[in-house]
Amino acid sequence: MKRWLSRMGISLLFAALFAPVAMAANAFDVYSDPSCGCCGAWVDYMRAQGYTVTVHQDQPMAAVKARLGVPPGAMSCHTALIDGYVIEGHVPVEDIRRLLAERPNARGLAAPGMPMGSPGMEMGAPERYDVVLIGRDGSTRVFATHGPGV
């Protein structure tokens, strides 16, 4: 019994120590324009995937993107932050999970523009689109491809 209680105590200690880290990796700050419906749809999608999302609609989007180093060719409608990474636009959850698992030395991910068929942009015919990795120097390279024919 004593051994069981000791193991339980150690387990609870580890849970208490690492819970803030796990929660941080599960929490988004999303910056968007209050009039953008597709941004809200992406937020709903991320919440349905189990993420905690705080939405900020009180800052000029151009300034947010500039401050976070989103290059012009990677821009979309909303910008999010999670665990030190920028997520620009309608990036699918599987790409975000891969980013957080692999932890590349990068600024983050972007789904440039507003590709039809991406999360939050389900209206209309789905199109093929790339999610790009934004390097620390602002360069981009294809991280994943989605849509018809993939």
DRENMI-414072 format. One record per atom (N, C-alpha, C): residue in one letter; atom name; x negated, y negated, z. Coordinates in steps of 0.02 Angstrom, whole numbers, plus 50000, padded with zeros to 5 digits. Atoms other than C-alpha are relative to their C-alpha. Layout:
REM residues N
['a'; 'CA'; [X; Y; Z]]
...
This chain:
REM residues 150
['m'; 'N'; [49959; 50060; 50000]]
['m'; 'CA'; [50000; 50000; 50000]]
['m'; 'C'; [49957; 49937; 50000]]
['k'; 'N'; [50045; 50057; 49996]]
['k'; 'CA'; [49858; 49882; 50045]]
['k'; 'C'; [49967; 49987; 49932]]
['r'; 'N'; [50032; 50006; 50065]]
['r'; 'CA'; [49772; 49916; 49879]]
['r'; 'C'; [50050; 49970; 49949]]
['w'; 'N'; [49949; 50026; 50045]]
['w'; 'CA'; [49935; 49883; 49784]]
['w'; 'C'; [50010; 49925; 50011]]
['l'; 'N'; [49991; 50071; 49985]]
['l'; 'CA'; [49959; 49716; 49875]]
['l'; 'C'; [49940; 49959; 49978]]
['s'; 'N'; [50061; 50035; 50022]]
['s'; 'CA'; [49779; 49668; 49838]]
['s'; 'C'; [50001; 49991; 49924]]
['r'; 'N'; [49996; 50005; 50073]]
['r'; 'CA'; [49802; 49706; 49653]]
['r'; 'C'; [50054; 49950; 49979]]
['m'; 'N'; [49946; 50046; 50015]]
['m'; 'CA'; [49965; 49611; 49651]]
['m'; 'C'; [49977; 49928; 50012]]
['g'; 'N'; [50025; 50067; 49985]]
['g'; 'CA'; [49881; 49461; 49733]]
['g'; 'C'; [49951; 49976; 49947]]
['i'; 'N'; [50048; 50019; 50052]]
['i'; 'CA'; [49740; 49462; 49605]]
['i'; 'C'; [50037; 49984; 49935]]
['s'; 'N'; [49961; 50012; 50061]]
['s'; 'CA'; [49866; 49475; 49463]]
['s'; 'C'; [50036; 49932; 50003]]
['l'; 'N'; [49965; 50064; 49992]]
['l'; 'CA'; [49965; 49328; 49531]]
['l'; 'C'; [49951; 49941; 49996]]
['l'; 'N'; [50051; 50052; 50004]]
['l'; 'CA'; [49805; 49227; 49552]]
['l'; 'C'; [49980; 49986; 49928]]
['f'; 'N'; [50018; 50009; 50071]]
['f'; 'CA'; [49755; 49256; 49370]]
['f'; 'C'; [50057; 49967; 49962]]
['a'; 'N'; [49942; 50030; 50034]]
['a'; 'CA'; [49931; 49214; 49312]]
['a'; 'C'; [50004; 49925; 50016]]
['a'; 'N'; [49998; 50071; 49981]]
['a'; 'CA'; [49926; 49050; 49409]]
['a'; 'C'; [49944; 49960; 49968]]
['l'; 'N'; [50057; 50035; 50029]]
['l'; 'CA'; [49754; 49006; 49343]]
['l'; 'C'; [50006; 49990; 49924]]
['f'; 'N'; [49999; 50003; 50073]]
['f'; 'CA'; [49788; 49043; 49160]]
['f'; 'C'; [50067; 49980; 49970]]
['a'; 'N'; [49935; 50022; 50025]]
['a'; 'CA'; [49972; 48994; 49145]]
['a'; 'C'; [49997; 49931; 49967]]
['p'; 'N'; [50003; 50065; 50034]]
['p'; 'CA'; [49930; 48810; 49107]]
['p'; 'C'; [49968; 50004; 49932]]
['v'; 'N'; [50032; 49992; 50065]]
['v'; 'CA'; [49815; 48866; 48965]]
['v'; 'C'; [50049; 50030; 49951]]
['a'; 'N'; [49951; 49968; 50043]]
['a'; 'CA'; [49949; 48980; 48893]]
['a'; 'C'; [50055; 49951; 49981]]
['m'; 'N'; [49947; 50048; 50014]]
['m'; 'CA'; [50079; 48843; 48908]]
['m'; 'C'; [49976; 49946; 49953]]
['a'; 'N'; [50027; 50052; 50044]]
['a'; 'CA'; [49965; 48714; 48824]]
['a'; 'C'; [49999; 50025; 49929]]
['a'; 'N'; [50002; 49971; 50067]]
['a'; 'CA'; [49945; 48831; 48675]]
['a'; 'C'; [50069; 50013; 49973]]
['n'; 'N'; [49931; 49988; 50021]]
['n'; 'CA'; [50134; 48844; 48666]]
['n'; 'C'; [50040; 49935; 49996]]
['a'; 'N'; [49965; 50064; 49997]]
['a'; 'CA'; [50176; 48658; 48674]]
['a'; 'C'; [49979; 49954; 49942]]
['f'; 'N'; [50010; 50047; 50056]]
['f'; 'CA'; [50193; 48540; 48525]]
['f'; 'C'; [50020; 49930; 50020]]
['d'; 'N'; [49977; 50069; 50003]]
['d'; 'CA'; [50199; 48352; 48518]]
['d'; 'C'; [50011; 49985; 49927]]
['v'; 'N'; [49983; 50013; 50070]]
['v'; 'CA'; [50288; 48305; 48357]]
['v'; 'C'; [50016; 49927; 49992]]
['y'; 'N'; [49988; 50070; 50017]]
['y'; 'CA'; [50285; 48131; 48281]]
['y'; 'C'; [50038; 49998; 49935]]
['s'; 'N'; [49959; 50003; 50060]]
['s'; 'CA'; [50422; 48093; 48156]]
['s'; 'C'; [50041; 49936; 49998]]
['d'; 'N'; [49955; 50056; 50010]]
['d'; 'CA'; [50535; 47960; 48086]]
['d'; 'C'; [50070; 50022; 50024]]
['p'; 'N'; [49935; 49979; 49974]]
['p'; 'CA'; [50705; 47961; 48174]]
['p'; 'C'; [50052; 50015; 49947]]
['s'; 'N'; [49950; 49989; 50052]]
['s'; 'CA'; [50798; 47962; 48008]]
['s'; 'C'; [49986; 50062; 49958]]
['c'; 'N'; [50019; 49942; 50041]]
['c'; 'CA'; [50712; 48120; 47942]]
['c'; 'C'; [50034; 50064; 50026]]
['g'; 'N'; [49964; 49939; 49980]]
['g'; 'CA'; [50828; 48272; 47951]]
['g'; 'C'; [49958; 50062; 49994]]
['c'; 'N'; [50040; 49939; 50008]]
['c'; 'CA'; [50702; 48399; 47887]]
['c'; 'C'; [49949; 50007; 50056]]
['c'; 'N'; [50046; 49997; 49943]]
['c'; 'CA'; [50582; 48353; 48028]]
['c'; 'C'; [50036; 50033; 50059]]
['g'; 'N'; [49960; 49970; 49947]]
['g'; 'CA'; [50720; 48397; 48152]]
['g'; 'C'; [50011; 50074; 49988]]
['a'; 'N'; [49990; 49929; 50016]]
['a'; 'CA'; [50749; 48561; 48060]]
['a'; 'C'; [49936; 50040; 50015]]
['w'; 'N'; [50063; 49965; 49984]]
['w'; 'CA'; [50563; 48606; 48077]]
['w'; 'C'; [49992; 50006; 50076]]
['v'; 'N'; [50003; 49998; 49927]]
['v'; 'CA'; [50569; 48562; 48263]]
['v'; 'C'; [50046; 50056; 50026]]
['d'; 'N'; [49954; 49946; 49980]]
['d'; 'CA'; [50721; 48677; 48283]]
['d'; 'C'; [49970; 50069; 49984]]
['y'; 'N'; [50033; 49937; 50020]]
['y'; 'CA'; [50627; 48815; 48189]]
['y'; 'C'; [49945; 50018; 50050]]
['m'; 'N'; [50054; 49986; 49953]]
['m'; 'CA'; [50476; 48799; 48305]]
['m'; 'C'; [50027; 50018; 50070]]
['r'; 'N'; [49969; 49982; 49936]]
['r'; 'CA'; [50587; 48802; 48459]]
['r'; 'C'; [50028; 50070; 49998]]
['a'; 'N'; [49974; 49932; 50008]]
['a'; 'CA'; [50672; 48959; 48393]]
['a'; 'C'; [49945; 50052; 50001]]
['q'; 'N'; [50058; 49956; 49998]]
['q'; 'CA'; [50498; 49035; 48380]]
['q'; 'C'; [49969; 50004; 50070]]
['g'; 'N'; [50022; 49997; 49931]]
['g'; 'CA'; [50474; 49006; 48567]]
['g'; 'C'; [49954; 49944; 50023]]
['y'; 'N'; [50044; 50055; 49982]]
['y'; 'CA'; [50375; 48844; 48566]]
['y'; 'C'; [50039; 49945; 50037]]
['t'; 'N'; [49973; 50059; 49966]]
['t'; 'CA'; [50406; 48696; 48681]]
['t'; 'C'; [49980; 49940; 49957]]
['v'; 'N'; [50013; 50056; 50045]]
['v'; 'CA'; [50422; 48539; 48575]]
['v'; 'C'; [50024; 49935; 50030]]
['t'; 'N'; [49983; 50068; 49980]]
['t'; 'CA'; [50418; 48357; 48628]]
['t'; 'C'; [49997; 49956; 49938]]
['v'; 'N'; [49996; 50041; 50061]]
['v'; 'CA'; [50473; 48237; 48491]]
['v'; 'C'; [49989; 49926; 50018]]
['h'; 'N'; [50015; 50072; 49992]]
['h'; 'CA'; [50405; 48059; 48478]]
['h'; 'C'; [50022; 49965; 49935]]
['q'; 'N'; [49976; 50035; 50060]]
['q'; 'CA'; [50498; 47943; 48359]]
['q'; 'C'; [49991; 49925; 50006]]
['d'; 'N'; [50008; 50071; 49985]]
['d'; 'CA'; [50433; 47777; 48420]]
['d'; 'C'; [49934; 49971; 49975]]
['q'; 'N'; [50064; 50023; 50024]]
['q'; 'CA'; [50268; 47762; 48327]]
['q'; 'C'; [49999; 49998; 49924]]
['p'; 'N'; [50006; 50003; 50074]]
['p'; 'CA'; [50227; 47707; 48149]]
['p'; 'C'; [49963; 50061; 49974]]
['m'; 'N'; [50029; 49937; 50023]]
['m'; 'CA'; [50191; 47868; 48054]]
['m'; 'C'; [49933; 49991; 49965]]
['a'; 'N'; [50064; 50011; 50033]]
['a'; 'CA'; [50051; 47794; 47948]]
['a'; 'C'; [49944; 49994; 50051]]
['a'; 'N'; [50050; 50008; 49947]]
['a'; 'CA'; [49958; 47746; 48107]]
['a'; 'C'; [49985; 50066; 50034]]
['v'; 'N'; [50010; 49934; 49968]]
['v'; 'CA'; [49984; 47919; 48184]]
['v'; 'C'; [49955; 50042; 49955]]
['k'; 'N'; [50039; 49958; 50047]]
['k'; 'CA'; [49916; 48006; 48028]]
['k'; 'C'; [49928; 49975; 49996]]
['a'; 'N'; [50067; 50028; 50003]]
['a'; 'CA'; [49767; 47888; 48019]]
['a'; 'C'; [49961; 50016; 50064]]
['r'; 'N'; [50033; 49986; 49936]]
['r'; 'CA'; [49727; 47910; 48204]]
['r'; 'C'; [49980; 50073; 50007]]
['l'; 'N'; [50014; 49928; 49993]]
['l'; 'CA'; [49733; 48100; 48189]]
['l'; 'C'; [49959; 50027; 49942]]
['g'; 'N'; [50044; 49979; 50054]]
['g'; 'CA'; [49631; 48105; 48028]]
['g'; 'C'; [50032; 50043; 49947]]
['v'; 'N'; [49967; 49963; 50053]]
['v'; 'CA'; [49761; 48174; 47908]]
['v'; 'C'; [49983; 49966; 49934]]
['p'; 'N'; [50018; 50031; 50064]]
['p'; 'CA'; [49692; 48145; 47733]]
['p'; 'C'; [50061; 49987; 49956]]
['p'; 'N'; [49942; 50017; 50041]]
['p'; 'CA'; [49810; 48064; 47606]]
['p'; 'C'; [50028; 50058; 49959]]
['g'; 'N'; [49977; 49943; 50040]]
['g'; 'CA'; [49819; 48221; 47497]]
['g'; 'C'; [50033; 50055; 50039]]
['a'; 'N'; [49970; 49948; 49958]]
['a'; 'CA'; [49878; 48326; 47644]]
['a'; 'C'; [50063; 49976; 50035]]
['m'; 'N'; [49944; 50029; 49962]]
['m'; 'CA'; [50015; 48210; 47708]]
['m'; 'C'; [50067; 50030; 49982]]
['s'; 'N'; [49930; 49979; 50006]]
['s'; 'CA'; [50195; 48261; 47735]]
['s'; 'C'; [50041; 49953; 50043]]
['c'; 'N'; [49955; 50046; 49965]]
['c'; 'CA'; [50341; 48190; 47833]]
['c'; 'C'; [49987; 49995; 50075]]
['h'; 'N'; [50011; 50003; 49927]]
['h'; 'CA'; [50299; 48236; 48014]]
['h'; 'C'; [49930; 50027; 50016]]
['t'; 'N'; [50066; 49980; 49977]]
['t'; 'CA'; [50139; 48264; 48112]]
['t'; 'C'; [50007; 50027; 50071]]
['a'; 'N'; [49995; 49968; 49934]]
['a'; 'CA'; [50120; 48380; 48261]]
['a'; 'C'; [49930; 50014; 50027]]
['l'; 'N'; [50061; 49980; 49966]]
['l'; 'CA'; [49985; 48420; 48387]]
['l'; 'C'; [50014; 50061; 50044]]
['i'; 'N'; [49996; 49942; 49956]]
['i'; 'CA'; [49958; 48587; 48471]]
['i'; 'C'; [49929; 50023; 50016]]
['d'; 'N'; [50063; 49972; 49976]]
['d'; 'CA'; [49808; 48641; 48574]]
['d'; 'C'; [49939; 49971; 49963]]
['g'; 'N'; [50056; 50034; 50032]]
['g'; 'CA'; [49691; 48513; 48494]]
['g'; 'C'; [50001; 49999; 49924]]
['y'; 'N'; [49994; 49997; 50072]]
['y'; 'CA'; [49748; 48545; 48315]]
['y'; 'C'; [50058; 49957; 49975]]
['v'; 'N'; [49947; 50037; 50035]]
['v'; 'CA'; [49849; 48436; 48196]]
['v'; 'C'; [50037; 50050; 49955]]
['i'; 'N'; [49958; 49961; 50045]]
['i'; 'CA'; [49994; 48521; 48106]]
['i'; 'C'; [50041; 49949; 49961]]
['e'; 'N'; [49968; 50050; 50042]]
['e'; 'CA'; [50052; 48413; 47961]]
['e'; 'C'; [50054; 50033; 49956]]
['g'; 'N'; [49946; 49977; 50042]]
['g'; 'CA'; [50222; 48449; 47885]]
['g'; 'C'; [50028; 50068; 50018]]
['h'; 'N'; [49959; 49940; 49992]]
['h'; 'CA'; [50320; 48608; 47861]]
['h'; 'C'; [49959; 50065; 49999]]
['v'; 'N'; [50045; 49942; 49995]]
['v'; 'CA'; [50187; 48736; 47909]]
['v'; 'C'; [50037; 50058; 50033]]
['p'; 'N'; [49968; 49942; 49969]]
['p'; 'CA'; [50255; 48912; 47942]]
['p'; 'C'; [49966; 50022; 50064]]
['v'; 'N'; [50025; 49979; 49934]]
['v'; 'CA'; [50234; 48984; 48117]]
['v'; 'C'; [49944; 50051; 49995]]
['e'; 'N'; [50053; 49949; 50004]]
['e'; 'CA'; [50127; 49130; 48058]]
['e'; 'C'; [49932; 49968; 49985]]
['d'; 'N'; [50063; 50035; 50013]]
['d'; 'CA'; [49995; 49008; 47994]]
['d'; 'C'; [49975; 49965; 50064]]
['i'; 'N'; [50019; 50032; 49937]]
['i'; 'CA'; [49997; 48913; 48159]]
['i'; 'C'; [49973; 50052; 50049]]
['r'; 'N'; [50024; 49947; 49955]]
['r'; 'CA'; [49978; 49074; 48257]]
['r'; 'C'; [49931; 50025; 49978]]
['r'; 'N'; [50067; 49979; 50025]]
['r'; 'CA'; [49832; 49126; 48145]]
['r'; 'C'; [49948; 49947; 50018]]
['l'; 'N'; [50046; 50054; 49983]]
['l'; 'CA'; [49750; 48955; 48170]]
['l'; 'C'; [49980; 50003; 50073]]
['l'; 'N'; [50013; 49999; 49928]]
['l'; 'CA'; [49766; 48968; 48359]]
['l'; 'C'; [49961; 50063; 50020]]
['a'; 'N'; [50036; 49939; 49985]]
['a'; 'CA'; [49700; 49147; 48358]]
['a'; 'C'; [49927; 49996; 49976]]
['e'; 'N'; [50067; 50003; 50030]]
['e'; 'CA'; [49550; 49112; 48244]]
['e'; 'C'; [49959; 49941; 50025]]
['r'; 'N'; [50032; 50061; 49972]]
['r'; 'CA'; [49511; 48938; 48316]]
['r'; 'C'; [49942; 49974; 49956]]
['p'; 'N'; [50054; 50027; 50042]]
['p'; 'CA'; [49413; 48871; 48166]]
['p'; 'C'; [49981; 49929; 50021]]
['n'; 'N'; [50023; 50068; 49986]]
['n'; 'CA'; [49311; 48712; 48183]]
['n'; 'C'; [50031; 49955; 49947]]
['a'; 'N'; [49961; 50038; 50048]]
['a'; 'CA'; [49441; 48606; 48094]]
['a'; 'C'; [50046; 49952; 50036]]
['r'; 'N'; [49950; 50046; 49971]]
['r'; 'CA'; [49565; 48465; 48121]]
['r'; 'C'; [50067; 50035; 50007]]
['g'; 'N'; [49936; 49966; 49996]]
['g'; 'CA'; [49714; 48577; 48083]]
['g'; 'C'; [50024; 50024; 49933]]
['l'; 'N'; [49967; 49974; 50060]]
['l'; 'CA'; [49837; 48632; 47949]]
['l'; 'C'; [50048; 49949; 49972]]
['a'; 'N'; [49950; 50042; 50032]]
['a'; 'CA'; [49948; 48545; 47823]]
['a'; 'C'; [50036; 50039; 49946]]
['a'; 'N'; [49960; 49979; 50058]]
['a'; 'CA'; [50088; 48591; 47704]]
['a'; 'C'; [50016; 49935; 49964]]
['p'; 'N'; [49993; 50066; 50032]]
['p'; 'CA'; [50066; 48439; 47590]]
['p'; 'C'; [50068; 49992; 49966]]
['g'; 'N'; [49935; 50014; 50030]]
['g'; 'CA'; [50225; 48356; 47529]]
['g'; 'C'; [50055; 50030; 50042]]
['m'; 'N'; [49943; 49969; 49966]]
['m'; 'CA'; [50389; 48436; 47572]]
['m'; 'C'; [50023; 50059; 49957]]
['p'; 'N'; [49985; 49945; 50045]]
['p'; 'CA'; [50388; 48606; 47484]]
['p'; 'C'; [50067; 50034; 50014]]
['m'; 'N'; [49937; 49965; 49994]]
['m'; 'CA'; [50558; 48684; 47453]]
['m'; 'C'; [49988; 50072; 50020]]
['g'; 'N'; [50006; 49931; 49976]]
['g'; 'CA'; [50578; 48848; 47546]]
['g'; 'C'; [49955; 50005; 50062]]
['s'; 'N'; [50041; 49999; 49939]]
['s'; 'CA'; [50457; 48801; 47685]]
['s'; 'C'; [50046; 49990; 50060]]
['p'; 'N'; [49958; 50008; 49941]]
['p'; 'CA'; [50523; 48800; 47865]]
['p'; 'C'; [50025; 49928; 50008]]
['g'; 'N'; [49969; 50066; 49996]]
['g'; 'CA'; [50645; 48655; 47881]]
['g'; 'C'; [50020; 49972; 49933]]
['m'; 'N'; [49985; 50022; 50068]]
['m'; 'CA'; [50657; 48637; 47692]]
['m'; 'C'; [50032; 50057; 49961]]
['e'; 'N'; [49970; 49941; 50030]]
['e'; 'CA'; [50766; 48787; 47654]]
['e'; 'C'; [50052; 49984; 49946]]
['m'; 'N'; [49952; 50017; 50052]]
['m'; 'CA'; [50883; 48690; 47538]]
['m'; 'C'; [49967; 50003; 49932]]
['g'; 'N'; [50028; 49997; 50068]]
['g'; 'CA'; [50859; 48714; 47351]]
['g'; 'C'; [49961; 50065; 49989]]
['a'; 'N'; [50037; 49940; 50020]]
['a'; 'CA'; [50759; 48846; 47259]]
['a'; 'C'; [49930; 49999; 50031]]
['p'; 'N'; [50067; 49998; 49970]]
['p'; 'CA'; [50603; 48901; 47354]]
['p'; 'C'; [49946; 49994; 49946]]
['e'; 'N'; [50056; 50006; 50045]]
['e'; 'CA'; [50438; 48855; 47273]]
['e'; 'C'; [49938; 50028; 50032]]
['r'; 'N'; [50064; 49976; 49975]]
['r'; 'CA'; [50263; 48923; 47289]]
['r'; 'C'; [49961; 49939; 50026]]
['y'; 'N'; [50038; 50055; 49972]]
['y'; 'CA'; [50156; 48814; 47402]]
['y'; 'C'; [49942; 50025; 50042]]
['d'; 'N'; [50058; 49984; 49960]]
['d'; 'CA'; [49989; 48812; 47491]]
['d'; 'C'; [50003; 49963; 50067]]
['v'; 'N'; [50016; 50032; 49937]]
['v'; 'CA'; [49952; 48776; 47673]]
['v'; 'C'; [49924; 49993; 49999]]
['v'; 'N'; [50072; 50012; 50003]]
['v'; 'CA'; [49781; 48696; 47683]]
['v'; 'C'; [49971; 49989; 50070]]
['l'; 'N'; [50038; 50013; 49939]]
['l'; 'CA'; [49652; 48692; 47821]]
['l'; 'C'; [49965; 49933; 49991]]
['i'; 'N'; [50032; 50065; 50003]]
['i'; 'CA'; [49594; 48515; 47857]]
['i'; 'C'; [49935; 50004; 50039]]
['g'; 'N'; [50066; 49997; 49968]]
['g'; 'CA'; [49407; 48512; 47893]]
['g'; 'C'; [49988; 49938; 50042]]
['r'; 'N'; [50019; 50057; 49958]]
['r'; 'CA'; [49327; 48397; 48020]]
['r'; 'C'; [49980; 49939; 49959]]
['d'; 'N'; [50021; 50054; 50044]]
['d'; 'CA'; [49261; 48294; 47874]]
['d'; 'C'; [50057; 49975; 49956]]
['g'; 'N'; [49942; 50020; 50039]]
['g'; 'CA'; [49436; 48275; 47800]]
['g'; 'C'; [50010; 50040; 49936]]
['s'; 'N'; [49992; 49958; 50059]]
['s'; 'CA'; [49409; 48403; 47662]]
['s'; 'C'; [50056; 50051; 50014]]
['t'; 'N'; [49948; 49949; 49993]]
['t'; 'CA'; [49543; 48534; 47629]]
['t'; 'C'; [49982; 50061; 49958]]
['r'; 'N'; [50005; 49938; 50038]]
['r'; 'CA'; [49544; 48714; 47572]]
['r'; 'C'; [50061; 50042; 50016]]
['v'; 'N'; [49941; 49958; 49992]]
['v'; 'CA'; [49683; 48840; 47549]]
['v'; 'C'; [49990; 50048; 50059]]
['f'; 'N'; [49999; 49957; 49941]]
['f'; 'CA'; [49723; 48931; 47711]]
['f'; 'C'; [50049; 50058; 49989]]
['a'; 'N'; [49948; 49950; 50014]]
['a'; 'CA'; [49880; 49024; 47653]]
['a'; 'C'; [50043; 49976; 49942]]
['t'; 'N'; [49954; 50017; 50054]]
['t'; 'CA'; [50000; 49030; 47506]]
['t'; 'C'; [50066; 50034; 50015]]
['h'; 'N'; [49932; 49975; 49985]]
['h'; 'CA'; [50188; 49053; 47523]]
['h'; 'C'; [50046; 49989; 49940]]
['g'; 'N'; [49948; 50011; 50050]]
['g'; 'CA'; [50341; 49066; 47415]]
['g'; 'C'; [50004; 50056; 49949]]
['p'; 'N'; [49989; 49948; 50051]]
['p'; 'CA'; [50396; 49163; 47261]]
['p'; 'C'; [49935; 50021; 49967]]
['g'; 'N'; [50058; 49973; 50035]]
['g'; 'CA'; [50267; 49275; 47181]]
['g'; 'C'; [49939; 50009; 50043]]
['v'; 'N'; [50059; 49992; 49957]]
['v'; 'CA'; [50153; 49284; 47333]]
['v'; 'C'; [49994; 50072; 50021]]
